[in-house]
Each structure stands twice: as structure tokens, then as C-alpha cells.
Amino acid sequence: MRMSRLYMPTLREVPSEAEVPSHQLLLRAGMIRRIDLGVYSYLPIGHRVLKKIEDIIRQQMDKTGAQEFYLASTYEDHLTPLIKSEVRSYKQLPLTFYQVYNSHKDEIKPRYGLIRAKENLEKESYSYDKDIDGMNNSYSHVRKAYESILERLKLKYRITEREEGHEFIALAEVGEDVFVYCNKCDYGANVHNAKVVYNMEEQEEAEMPMEKVHTPDVTTIEDLEAFFDMDKSNFGKSLIYVADGKPILVVVPGHRELNEVKLCNYLGISQDQLEMADETVVEDITGAVKGFAGPVGLKEGVRVIVDSRITKMKNLIVGGNETDYHIKNVNYGRDFEGEVVEDLLLVEDKDMCPKCGQLLNVDRGIEVGRMTQLGTKCSEAANATFLDEDGKEKPFAVGSYKLNASRLLAAAVEQNHDENGIVWPLALAPYQAIITVVKAKDEEQAKLGEDIYKKLKEEGIEVLLDDRNERPGVKFKDRDLIGIPIRITVGKRAAEKIVEYSLRREDEKSEIPADEILDRIKEEYEIQGLKL
């Protein structure tokens, strides 16, 4: 493609709307433009990158034996009714279908460009098997396909556990997903799903008599640490919520944070059914203002939920349910009781791995895909069945798989950029090579640039020829900004058939004969594991 004909409206300044590197650079490089809040159009070179991601997704999904459909809406709306009416025998199974389509989400606060947009290009698929073992086999094939996709895209990623499945997280400092992982084994989990394990044996000290202590204006754990001159691990933290319209009090160790997702899972409610109690509710059930709630002497009938670690702690300090008072030497079983839940805590850096016992690490990333083992619950709800070997009606065992191509593009930029622009890996770049003719009006330079351009195109290399009548500085800045991996500069030694060869990801430049360019490019393809 000749850059004199290419629509590539680059920007010199960072747009004020853009908060994160991928959003800034995709706008500046002329790859996307906003057409509405959370909705973007893909301009020519941005669309080329997105198509390459889409092609890689299709190639890997096809290798699993999955078949591509295109439906008017999501699979939930149309595919299961179709399978229900068309697939009647176990002999027709297993089946895996997928589609690549523009999905629309009701994002209340779209932000970060493509990372949290209202419209995304997504791959959605479902597998249908005759039993759970078959579903697990299909699930394994799709998981391997996802791993291959991310590896071909040269993305750094982690696979984390979630309820009934897994998430694929592309590492990124700006990522909204926080997860933990173990360097020794393969364990990884979103912080909201990770099991908390830390060394804590039941304390042996004798139970002391309860004692009320006047604690004026001491309302936080940090205030209590200073007032009692004790570590926060000696306190019981009491939190009051309204869950599905009813007040509850939750007690966790003072040095740890409650995981609201785990609490909702235990209660069997959605997160939008849980909210912190306001001052009126707190005063009604405790008789005190906020900051002095505790599990001893609550209003009768209030549900008390306790993290299991509390039952192993002795002589806790808790709120006194009286303004400006706390109680010392409170012990579970003797002084209060509640519903004991094994784990209600938010995982922290350096907690123990629940699989191998090593220390966990915390990182951030962008969720780019998720997989869910639905089993038979959805097909049972839809009365979607087939006839098994014995001629009996059985529900399909279903797996659900999603991959967000738009986020994959954003994640690739988040992981591959510097102060000058994007640094595309070869497999993703809109063009693999760029020929920069320093002086477009110089006949020797223009002719050599044209000859190299034709030769590379004949070899099947996607190449840009910067034949624009622009200042060299403008050309070099645009070249860095759009991030083309292989760079050939035709300049003052054009008459000698000598060019400058360099890679976007490296600082090193070398002058080589023009007839060696193809060998250099082939070498770079091999380094990146690609075939020319």
C-alpha cells in the first residue's frame, strides 16, 4: 500500500478523552475513531489488525472441529432452540458451534477505549455433548485453542479459575481485573473467586472475662490499633449490610477484607441485592452510631455470619453496640454465635496457594475470554434433549466459550508500546514492513523504493511504501507511531543500492545492500515463528 493513498489520520497530541496507552495510541495512530460513547469505528489499518485477530481465532477454532454459524442474535436466543429441534440422537454428538459478531453491551460507564466499550467484536461458541465427560473433553479442546490464539498473538496472559470455569487474563498495568497466581504450580484465580489460605492455628490462650472499654471517637480498625496499641489481627471487624432487603452482620478478622462476592454466593443472591447498611439501619439493630457495631448484644433476629477464622481467635476486641464503647475479650461460642462460613475473605498478596502451599502473587490484567461448564442446567431449563443409546431422553451437556477480539487488540497495544508509539509483533501488525523514502522527489531514492516495494509484494509480504512528499521527521514519527515491525529506509546511498534496515522493537540500525533485504525479512519471520 502506498502511504500517499492510505487513509491514516494520525494525531500529534494525546486526545483528552483517552486515559490509557492503548486508547491514546490507537486514536493517535489513526486506527480507531469514536462515533458514540463506548462505540468505535475501525479505520483501515486498525481494521487490518482486527481482521488478523479474527482470522487467528477462526483458524484455531476450526482446528478443534468447531463449525461457524452466523445467527441474528446471541446463541442463547436462537442456537439452543435450533439444536433442540434438529439434533435428536446421540449419534449426532458432539457438536461445537461458534460465531464472530458485533456484540452490544449496556456498559453504564464505558471507558478505556476498547477495553470497556459498548460494542465489541466477539467470538461466542457453545459445545453440545451427550454427557459430562464429553463436555469436559470439548472444554479441554477449546481451552487449548484459546491458549494457541493468545500465544500466536504473542500476548502475556494467565488462566484463572472462576465458578464453573476459567477466565483468560491478558496482563496489563491498567487492567481492571485483579487476580492471584502461583509461580510454582498452575493455580490462578480472580481475587473475587480465590480461596484464602493462611497459616492460622487455633489460639491456646485462656478465655478472659469480657470487659467494656470507653473508646470515644474510635471508629476504624486503624483508630483501634492506636488506642489499644495492638495489631489489627486482634480485632473482629463487624460489617452491617442489607441483603435482599434484610439486615445482616458479618464478622471477619480485623486485618483482612471481606470478599462481597463470596458473601453473595453464600447467601445465594446477586451482588446488586447486597448493599452497605445506612446509619438508620445500623442504629436500629445495634443501638449505636456507625463504627461501634459488634456481634454481642445485637437486636434479636439479626442474622450473624462469621468467617471461620474468627472461631479460632481468642479474646477479640469488637464493637460494643453502644456509641463510644468497645468490648475486650470476646470469644466465639461463649459470647456470641452465628453462621460459620469457611472462607469469606479477599485474597491478598503472599497468601498461600491452595494447591501447592507456595506464596501467591497479585497482578492486574484485562479479561479477554472466559469459559463456563454449564452442564445440563440450561438444556434442562429449555427442555432441550436427545435420545441416548437406550432410546431415553437426556439433556445436552453444554459448554459456553467467549473471546473478545476488540479487547485482544487493546491488550496487544498495552503490552507492546513505548514512548514513540505502538510496537506490533509481526503476526498482528497491519503491515509487516515499511519502506520510507526519505526524499520522495529524489529520482534515485524513489526508483529504489519502488523496486523494493514491488519485490516484497511479489514475495507475499504486506508492505507500506511511504512515498509521501513530507519532511523526513514526519515520516519517521508516523512510522514509529503505527509500529510497523520491519523498517527499510531509502536515503542518501540509494544510488549505491544501499539502504538502512532496522526493527521497530530494537535500537540497532544497519546499512545493507538492497538485495539482502529479503533474506533479513525471512530471518525475522523465523525468529517470530512465522512462515513467509
C-alpha positions as CSV (number, residue, x, y, z in Angstrom):
1,M,0.0,0.0,0.0
2,R,1.3,3.5,-0.9
3,M,1.0,5.8,2.0
4,S,0.2,8.7,-0.3
5,R,-3.1,6.8,-0.9
6,L,-3.6,5.4,2.6
7,Y,-6.3,6.9,4.9
8,M,-4.3,7.2,8.1
9,P,-5.2,10.4,10.0
10,T,-2.5,10.4,12.7
11,L,-2.6,12.8,15.6
12,R,0.4,14.5,17.2
13,E,-1.3,15.3,20.5
14,V,-2.8,12.9,23.0
15,P,-6.7,13.2,22.9
16,S,-8.1,14.4,26.1
17,E,-10.7,11.6,26.2
18,A,-8.0,8.9,26.2
19,E,-6.9,7.7,29.7
20,V,-4.8,4.6,29.0
21,P,-2.0,3.8,26.5
22,S,-4.0,1.6,24.1
23,H,-6.8,4.2,23.8
24,Q,-4.3,7.0,23.3
25,L,-2.2,5.2,20.7
26,L,-5.0,3.6,18.7
27,L,-6.5,7.1,18.3
28,R,-3.2,8.8,17.6
29,A,-2.2,6.1,15.1
30,G,-5.4,6.7,13.1
31,M,-6.7,3.1,13.8
32,I,-9.9,3.9,15.6
33,R,-12.3,6.9,16.0
34,R,-15.1,7.3,18.5
35,I,-18.6,7.6,16.9
36,D,-20.5,7.5,20.2
37,L,-19.9,6.9,23.9
38,G,-18.2,3.5,24.1
39,V,-18.6,2.8,20.3
40,Y,-15.7,3.0,17.9
41,S,-15.2,2.7,14.2
42,Y,-12.1,0.9,12.9
43,L,-10.2,2.8,10.3
44,P,-8.2,1.0,7.6
45,I,-5.1,0.0,9.4
46,G,-7.0,-0.7,12.7
47,H,-9.4,-2.9,10.8
48,R,-6.5,-4.8,9.3
49,V,-5.2,-5.7,12.8
50,L,-8.7,-6.7,14.0
51,K,-9.1,-8.9,10.9
52,K,-5.9,-10.7,11.7
53,I,-7.1,-11.4,15.2
54,E,-10.3,-12.6,13.8
55,D,-8.5,-14.9,11.3
56,I,-6.3,-16.4,14.0
57,I,-9.4,-17.1,16.2
58,R,-11.2,-18.8,13.3
59,Q,-8.1,-20.9,12.4
60,Q,-7.7,-22.2,15.9
61,M,-11.4,-22.8,16.5
62,D,-11.7,-24.7,13.2
63,K,-8.8,-26.9,14.3
64,T,-11.0,-28.1,17.2
65,G,-13.7,-29.2,14.8
66,A,-15.9,-26.3,15.7
67,Q,-18.3,-25.1,13.0
68,E,-19.0,-21.5,12.3
69,F,-22.6,-20.2,12.3
70,Y,-24.0,-16.7,11.9
71,L,-27.2,-16.0,13.9
72,A,-29.3,-12.9,14.1
73,S,-28.5,-12.5,17.8
74,T,-26.6,-14.3,20.5
75,Y,-26.6,-18.1,20.8
76,E,-28.8,-18.0,23.9
77,D,-31.7,-16.6,21.8
78,H,-31.5,-19.0,18.9
79,L,-29.0,-21.8,19.0
80,T,-30.4,-24.0,21.7
81,P,-33.9,-23.9,20.2
82,L,-32.3,-24.8,16.9
83,I,-30.3,-27.7,18.4
84,K,-33.4,-28.8,20.3
85,S,-35.4,-29.2,17.1
86,E,-32.7,-30.5,14.8
87,V,-30.4,-32.8,16.9
88,R,-32.3,-35.8,18.1
89,S,-29.8,-38.6,18.5
90,Y,-26.6,-39.1,20.5
91,K,-25.1,-40.2,17.1
92,Q,-25.1,-36.6,16.1
93,L,-22.9,-35.5,19.0
94,P,-20.6,-33.9,19.9
95,L,-21.1,-30.6,18.2
96,T,-19.4,-27.3,18.7
97,F,-20.6,-24.1,17.0
98,Y,-19.2,-20.6,17.0
99,Q,-19.8,-17.2,15.6
100,V,-17.8,-14.0,15.3
101,Y,-20.1,-11.0,15.6
102,N,-20.5,-7.4,16.9
103,S,-21.9,-7.7,20.5
104,H,-23.6,-4.8,22.2
105,K,-23.4,-4.4,26.0
106,D,-25.2,-2.0,28.2
107,E,-22.0,-0.6,29.8
108,I,-23.1,2.1,32.3
109,K,-19.6,3.7,32.3
110,P,-17.7,2.8,29.1
111,R,-14.1,3.8,29.4
112,Y,-10.5,2.9,28.5
113,G,-11.4,2.8,24.8
114,L,-11.8,-0.7,23.5
115,I,-11.1,-2.2,27.0
116,R,-14.6,-1.3,28.3
117,A,-16.7,-0.5,25.2
118,K,-20.4,-0.8,24.5
119,E,-19.7,-2.5,21.2
120,N,-17.1,-5.3,20.7
121,L,-16.2,-7.9,18.1
122,E,-16.6,-11.2,20.0
123,K,-16.3,-14.9,19.3
124,E,-19.0,-16.8,21.1
125,S,-19.4,-20.5,21.0
126,Y,-21.2,-23.5,22.6
127,S,-20.4,-27.2,22.7
128,Y,-23.1,-29.9,22.9
129,D,-22.2,-33.3,24.3
130,K,-24.1,-36.4,25.4
131,D,-22.7,-36.4,28.9
132,I,-20.4,-34.5,31.3
133,D,-17.3,-36.4,30.3
134,G,-17.9,-35.4,26.7
135,M,-18.4,-31.8,27.8
136,N,-15.1,-31.9,29.7
137,N,-13.4,-33.2,26.6
138,S,-14.9,-30.4,24.4
139,Y,-14.0,-27.9,27.1
140,S,-10.4,-29.1,27.0
141,H,-10.1,-28.7,23.2
142,V,-11.4,-25.1,23.3
143,R,-9.1,-24.2,26.2
144,K,-6.1,-25.4,24.2
145,A,-7.4,-23.4,21.2
146,Y,-7.6,-20.3,23.4
147,E,-4.1,-20.8,24.6
148,S,-2.9,-21.2,21.0
149,I,-4.7,-18.0,20.0
150,L,-3.1,-15.9,22.7
151,E,0.3,-17.4,22.1
152,R,0.1,-16.7,18.4
153,L,-0.8,-13.1,19.3
154,K,2.3,-13.0,21.5
155,L,0.3,-12.0,24.5
156,K,1.4,-12.5,28.1
157,Y,-1.6,-14.0,29.9
158,R,-2.8,-16.0,32.8
159,I,-5.6,-18.5,33.1
160,T,-7.6,-18.0,36.3
161,E,-10.3,-20.1,37.9
162,R,-13.8,-18.9,38.3
163,E,-17.0,-20.5,39.3
164,E,-17.7,-23.4,36.9
165,G,-14.9,-22.4,34.6
166,H,-11.9,-20.3,33.7
167,E,-11.0,-16.7,32.6
168,F,-8.2,-15.7,30.3
169,I,-6.5,-12.5,31.5
170,A,-4.0,-10.5,29.4
171,L,-1.5,-8.9,31.7
172,A,-1.8,-5.1,31.8
173,E,-1.0,-2.4,34.4
174,V,-4.2,-0.7,33.6
175,G,-6.3,-3.8,33.7
176,E,-9.5,-3.7,35.8
177,D,-9.3,-7.4,36.7
178,V,-7.1,-8.2,39.7
179,F,-6.0,-11.8,40.1
180,V,-3.6,-14.0,42.0
181,Y,-1.3,-16.7,40.6
182,C,1.3,-19.1,41.8
183,N,4.7,-19.3,40.2
184,K,5.3,-22.9,41.2
185,C,2.0,-24.5,40.0
186,D,-0.6,-23.6,37.5
187,Y,-3.0,-22.0,40.0
188,G,-4.6,-18.7,39.2
189,A,-7.8,-17.0,40.2
190,N,-9.6,-13.7,40.1
191,V,-9.4,-12.2,43.6
192,H,-13.1,-12.5,44.0
193,N,-13.0,-16.2,43.5
194,A,-9.6,-17.2,45.0
195,K,-9.7,-19.3,48.1
196,V,-7.9,-17.7,51.1
197,V,-5.4,-19.9,52.9
198,Y,-3.1,-18.6,55.5
199,N,-1.3,-20.1,58.5
200,M,-3.6,-19.8,61.5
201,E,-3.9,-22.4,64.2
202,E,-6.5,-22.2,67.0
203,Q,-5.1,-19.9,69.7
204,E,-4.4,-21.7,73.0
205,E,-4.7,-18.7,75.4
206,A,-7.3,-18.8,78.2
207,E,-10.6,-17.0,77.6
208,M,-10.7,-13.8,79.7
209,P,-13.8,-12.2,81.1
210,M,-15.5,-9.7,78.8
211,E,-14.8,-6.1,79.6
212,K,-16.4,-2.9,78.2
213,V,-14.0,-0.1,77.3
214,H,-14.8,3.5,76.7
215,T,-13.4,4.4,73.2
216,P,-14.7,7.9,72.3
217,D,-14.5,8.6,68.6
218,V,-12.5,5.4,67.9
219,T,-14.5,4.1,64.9
220,T,-12.0,2.4,62.5
221,I,-9.6,-0.5,62.8
222,E,-6.7,1.9,62.5
223,D,-8.1,4.0,65.3
224,L,-8.4,0.8,67.4
225,E,-4.8,-0.2,66.7
226,A,-3.6,3.1,68.0
227,F,-6.0,3.2,71.0
228,F,-5.3,-0.3,72.3
229,D,-1.7,-0.4,71.0
230,M,-2.4,-3.7,69.4
231,D,-2.1,-5.2,65.9
232,K,-5.3,-5.2,63.9
233,S,-5.2,-9.1,63.9
234,N,-6.5,-8.9,67.5
235,F,-9.8,-7.3,66.4
236,G,-13.1,-8.7,65.0
237,K,-14.3,-6.4,62.2
238,S,-18.1,-6.2,62.1
239,L,-19.8,-5.1,58.9
240,I,-23.5,-4.4,58.5
241,Y,-25.3,-5.0,55.2
242,V,-28.8,-5.1,53.8
243,A,-29.0,-8.4,51.9
244,D,-32.1,-8.8,49.8
245,G,-33.9,-6.3,52.0
246,K,-32.9,-7.8,55.4
247,P,-30.1,-6.6,57.7
248,I,-27.1,-8.9,58.4
249,L,-23.9,-8.5,60.4
250,V,-20.7,-10.1,59.1
251,V,-17.6,-10.7,61.3
252,V,-14.1,-11.1,59.8
253,P,-10.6,-10.8,61.3
254,G,-9.6,-7.2,61.7
255,H,-6.6,-7.4,59.5
256,R,-8.4,-8.8,56.5
257,E,-11.0,-7.6,54.0
258,L,-14.4,-9.2,53.4
259,N,-15.0,-10.6,49.9
260,E,-18.5,-9.5,49.0
261,V,-18.7,-11.9,46.0
262,K,-18.1,-14.8,48.4
263,L,-20.7,-13.4,50.8
264,C,-23.3,-13.1,48.0
265,N,-22.5,-16.7,46.8
266,Y,-23.1,-17.9,50.3
267,L,-26.4,-16.0,50.6
268,G,-27.5,-17.1,47.2
269,I,-28.1,-13.6,46.0
270,S,-26.8,-11.3,43.2
271,Q,-24.4,-8.5,44.0
272,D,-27.0,-5.9,43.3
273,Q,-29.1,-7.3,46.1
274,L,-26.3,-6.5,48.6
275,E,-25.6,-3.0,49.9
276,M,-24.0,-1.4,52.9
277,A,-26.5,-0.5,55.6
278,D,-27.1,3.2,56.1
279,E,-26.9,4.9,59.5
280,T,-30.6,4.4,60.2
281,V,-30.3,0.6,59.9
282,V,-27.1,0.5,61.9
283,E,-28.6,2.4,64.8
284,D,-31.8,0.3,64.7
285,I,-30.1,-3.1,65.1
286,T,-27.1,-2.0,67.3
287,G,-28.4,1.0,69.3
288,A,-25.2,2.8,68.3
289,V,-23.8,5.0,65.6
290,K,-21.6,3.6,62.8
291,G,-18.2,2.4,64.0
292,F,-19.3,0.7,67.2
293,A,-21.2,-2.4,65.8
294,G,-20.3,-5.8,67.1
295,P,-21.8,-9.3,67.4
296,V,-22.5,-9.2,71.2
297,G,-25.9,-7.9,72.2
298,L,-27.4,-7.3,68.7
299,K,-31.1,-6.7,68.2
300,E,-32.8,-10.1,68.3
301,G,-33.4,-11.8,64.9
302,V,-30.4,-10.2,63.1
303,R,-28.6,-12.7,61.1
304,V,-24.9,-13.1,62.1
305,I,-22.4,-14.5,59.5
306,V,-18.9,-15.4,60.6
307,D,-15.7,-16.2,58.7
308,S,-14.3,-19.5,60.1
309,R,-11.0,-17.8,61.2
310,I,-13.0,-15.9,63.9
311,T,-13.8,-19.2,65.6
312,K,-10.1,-19.9,66.1
313,M,-9.3,-16.5,67.6
314,K,-9.3,-15.8,71.4
315,N,-10.2,-12.6,73.3
316,L,-11.2,-10.5,70.4
317,I,-11.9,-6.8,70.6
318,V,-15.2,-5.9,68.9
319,G,-17.7,-3.1,68.8
320,G,-19.8,-2.7,71.9
321,N,-23.2,-1.9,70.2
322,E,-23.1,1.3,72.3
323,T,-21.8,4.6,71.0
324,D,-18.2,5.2,72.1
325,Y,-17.7,1.7,73.5
326,H,-15.9,-1.5,72.5
327,I,-15.7,-4.9,74.3
328,K,-12.5,-6.7,75.1
329,N,-12.0,-10.5,75.5
330,V,-14.9,-11.6,73.3
331,N,-14.9,-15.3,72.2
332,Y,-16.9,-17.1,69.7
333,G,-19.2,-19.8,71.1
334,R,-19.1,-18.3,74.6
335,D,-20.2,-14.7,73.9
336,F,-21.8,-14.9,70.5
337,E,-22.7,-17.4,67.7
338,G,-23.5,-17.2,64.1
339,E,-23.5,-19.0,60.7
340,V,-19.8,-20.0,60.2
341,V,-18.6,-19.9,56.6
342,E,-15.3,-21.5,55.8
343,D,-14.0,-18.5,53.7
344,L,-15.4,-15.0,53.4
345,L,-12.1,-13.2,52.8
346,L,-10.5,-11.3,50.0
347,V,-7.2,-12.9,48.9
348,E,-4.0,-10.9,49.4
349,D,-0.5,-10.8,48.0
350,K,1.6,-13.5,49.7
351,D,-1.3,-15.6,50.9
352,M,-0.7,-19.3,50.4
353,C,-1.5,-21.1,47.2
354,P,-4.4,-23.5,47.9
355,K,-2.9,-26.1,45.5
356,C,0.8,-26.2,46.5
357,G,1.3,-24.1,49.6
358,Q,3.7,-21.6,48.0
359,L,3.1,-17.8,48.2
360,L,0.7,-16.2,45.8
361,N,1.4,-13.1,43.7
362,V,-1.1,-10.4,42.8
363,D,-1.3,-8.8,39.4
364,R,-3.7,-6.9,37.1
365,G,-5.0,-7.6,33.7
366,I,-7.7,-7.4,31.1
367,E,-10.2,-10.2,30.8
368,V,-10.2,-11.2,27.2
369,G,-12.0,-14.6,27.4
370,R,-14.0,-16.9,29.6
371,M,-15.2,-20.5,29.5
372,T,-18.0,-22.0,31.5
373,Q,-19.1,-25.6,32.1
374,L,-22.8,-25.2,32.1
375,G,-23.5,-28.9,32.3
376,T,-27.2,-29.8,31.8
377,K,-28.9,-27.0,33.7
378,C,-29.5,-24.7,30.6
379,S,-30.7,-27.6,28.4
380,E,-32.9,-28.9,31.2
381,A,-34.4,-25.4,31.6
382,A,-35.1,-25.2,27.8
383,N,-36.3,-28.9,27.7
384,A,-33.5,-29.5,25.1
385,T,-33.0,-33.2,24.9
386,F,-31.8,-36.0,22.6
387,L,-32.2,-39.8,22.6
388,D,-29.3,-41.7,24.2
389,E,-28.1,-45.3,23.3
390,D,-31.1,-46.7,25.2
391,G,-33.6,-44.6,23.4
392,K,-34.2,-42.4,26.5
393,E,-34.5,-38.6,26.6
394,K,-31.4,-36.9,28.0
395,P,-30.5,-33.2,28.3
396,F,-27.4,-31.9,26.4
397,A,-24.2,-31.3,28.4
398,V,-23.2,-27.8,27.4
399,G,-20.1,-25.7,27.5
400,S,-20.0,-21.9,26.8
401,Y,-17.0,-20.0,25.5
402,K,-16.4,-16.4,24.8
403,L,-13.4,-14.4,23.4
404,N,-13.3,-10.6,22.9
405,A,-11.3,-9.7,19.8
406,S,-11.6,-6.0,20.4
407,R,-10.1,-6.4,23.9
408,L,-7.3,-8.6,22.4
409,L,-6.4,-5.7,20.2
410,A,-6.3,-3.3,23.1
411,A,-4.3,-5.7,25.2
412,A,-1.8,-6.2,22.5
413,V,-1.1,-2.4,22.4
414,E,-1.0,-2.2,26.2
415,Q,1.7,-4.9,26.2
416,N,3.6,-3.6,23.1
417,H,4.3,0.1,23.1
418,D,7.0,2.7,24.0
419,E,7.2,6.4,24.3
420,N,7.1,6.8,20.5
421,G,4.1,4.6,19.7
422,I,3.0,1.0,19.1
423,V,5.4,-1.9,18.7
424,W,3.4,-4.6,16.9
425,P,4.5,-8.2,16.9
426,L,4.9,-9.4,13.3
427,A,1.7,-11.6,13.4
428,L,-0.5,-8.7,14.4
429,A,1.0,-5.7,12.5
430,P,-1.3,-4.1,9.9
431,Y,1.7,-4.3,7.6
432,Q,4.9,-6.3,8.2
433,A,7.3,-3.9,6.6
434,I,7.5,-0.2,5.7
435,I,9.8,1.4,3.1
436,T,10.5,5.0,4.0
437,V,11.7,7.1,1.0
438,V,13.5,10.0,2.7
439,K,13.1,12.4,-0.3
440,A,10.2,11.4,-2.5
441,K,11.3,13.8,-5.2
442,D,14.8,12.3,-5.5
443,E,14.7,10.1,-8.6
444,E,17.3,7.5,-7.3
445,Q,15.5,7.2,-3.9
446,A,12.1,7.0,-5.5
447,K,13.2,4.3,-8.0
448,L,14.9,2.1,-5.4
449,G,12.0,2.4,-3.1
450,E,9.6,1.4,-5.9
451,D,11.8,-1.6,-6.8
452,I,12.0,-2.9,-3.2
453,Y,8.2,-2.3,-2.8
454,K,7.4,-4.4,-5.9
455,K,9.8,-7.2,-4.9
456,L,8.4,-7.5,-1.4
457,K,4.8,-7.6,-2.6
458,E,5.7,-10.3,-5.1
459,E,7.0,-12.4,-2.2
460,G,3.7,-12.0,-0.3
461,I,4.9,-9.5,2.3
462,E,2.4,-6.9,3.4
463,V,4.4,-3.7,2.9
464,L,3.8,0.0,3.1
465,L,5.7,2.4,0.8
466,D,6.0,5.9,2.3
467,D,6.1,7.8,-0.9
468,R,4.6,11.0,0.6
469,N,6.1,14.3,-0.1
470,E,6.6,15.0,3.6
471,R,9.6,16.0,5.8
472,P,11.7,13.1,6.9
473,G,10.9,13.8,10.6
474,V,7.1,13.5,9.9
475,K,7.7,10.1,8.1
476,F,9.8,8.7,10.9
477,K,7.4,9.8,13.6
478,D,4.5,8.2,11.8
479,R,6.5,5.1,11.2
480,D,7.2,4.8,15.0
481,L,3.6,5.7,15.9
482,I,1.9,3.0,13.8
483,G,4.5,0.4,14.9
484,I,5.4,-1.5,11.7
485,P,7.9,-4.2,12.8
486,I,10.4,-4.2,9.8
487,R,11.8,-0.8,8.6
488,I,13.7,-0.1,5.4
489,T,14.9,3.5,4.9
490,V,15.9,4.6,1.4
491,G,18.1,7.6,1.7
492,K,21.3,9.2,0.5
493,R,23.0,6.0,-0.5
494,A,20.2,5.0,-2.9
495,A,22.5,5.3,-5.9
496,E,24.7,2.6,-4.4
497,K,21.7,0.4,-3.7
498,I,22.4,0.7,0.0
499,V,19.5,1.0,2.5
500,E,19.1,1.3,6.2
501,Y,17.5,-1.8,7.8
502,S,16.1,-1.8,11.4
503,L,13.4,-3.4,13.6
504,R,10.8,-1.4,15.5
505,R,11.5,-3.2,18.7
506,E,15.3,-2.6,18.6
507,D,17.5,0.5,18.5
508,E,20.1,-1.1,16.3
509,K,20.3,0.0,12.6
510,S,22.5,-1.3,9.9
511,E,23.2,-0.4,6.3
512,I,22.8,-3.3,3.9
513,P,22.7,-3.9,0.1
514,A,19.1,-3.8,-1.1
515,D,19.4,-7.3,-2.4
516,E,19.9,-8.6,1.1
517,I,16.6,-7.2,2.4
518,L,14.5,-10.3,1.6
519,D,17.0,-12.6,3.5
520,R,16.8,-10.3,6.5
521,I,13.0,-10.4,6.5
522,K,12.9,-14.2,6.2
523,E,15.2,-14.4,9.2
524,E,12.9,-12.2,11.2
525,Y,9.9,-14.3,10.2
526,E,11.7,-17.4,11.5
527,I,12.6,-15.7,14.8
528,Q,8.9,-14.9,15.4
529,G,7.8,-18.4,14.4
530,L,6.1,-17.4,11.2
531,K,6.2,-18.7,7.7
532,L,6.6,-16.4,4.7
